[in-house]
Amino acid sequence: MSATLSKDLRKKHGLRSAPVRKDDEVVILRGTNKGTKGKIIQVFRKKWSIHIDKLTKNKANGAPYQIPIHPSNVSITKLKEGKDRMATISKVAAGVSLRKGKGDKKIRTTN
């Protein structure tokens, strides 16, 4: 489950998107909550949704509940940087830059 990166993160890391993770800061791009900023508090991989803090609705009895948002409808503005995550991002970015340098030529192999 990935989300697009903001323009400054794209320049910094050389990637267009990255997998979402708890404690990433995001801004909602689509839907009725467009423009809302917040931190991811929970990721549901099975449901393909994320929960963002301060994004709640009230049930009929007044109890609040989290609104699920699809990750493709958000943009990551700040990554939670861990050693393992930064290593993965740099490895993927190296592959992307290598592809861009070769002009995306298709390699044919003969058997």
VENNORGI-V682852 format. One record per backbone hydrogen bond with DSSP energy under -0.5 kcal/mol. NH is the residue of the N-H (numbers start at 1). CO is the residue of the C=O. If there is no record, write none. Layout:
nh = [NH | NH]
co = [CO | CO]
//
This chain:
nh = [3 | 4 | 5 | 6 | 10 | 11 | 12 | 13 | 14 | 18 | 20 | 23 | 24 | 25 | 26 | 27 | 28 | 29 | 30 | 34 | 35 | 36 | 38 | 40 | 41 | 42 | 44 | 45 | 48 | 49 | 50 | 51 | 52 | 53 | 55 | 56 | 57 | 59 | 62 | 65 | 67 | 68 | 69 | 73 | 74 | 75 | 76 | 77 | 78 | 81 | 82 | 86 | 87 | 88 | 89 | 90 | 91 | 92 | 93 | 94 | 95 | 96 | 97 | 98 | 99 | 100 | 101 | 102 | 103 | 103 | 104 | 108]
co = [18 | 74 | 16 | 76 | 6 | 7 | 8 | 9 | 10 | 3 | 1 | 40 | 21 | 78 | 38 | 75 | 36 | 73 | 73 | 31 | 28 | 33 | 26 | 24 | 51 | 51 | 49 | 43 | 44 | 44 | 69 | 42 | 67 | 39 | 52 | 54 | 65 | 63 | 59 | 57 | 55 | 66 | 50 | 70 | 71 | 27 | 4 | 25 | 25 | 79 | 80 | 82 | 83 | 84 | 85 | 86 | 87 | 88 | 89 | 90 | 91 | 92 | 93 | 94 | 95 | 96 | 97 | 98 | 99 | 100 | 99 | 106]
//
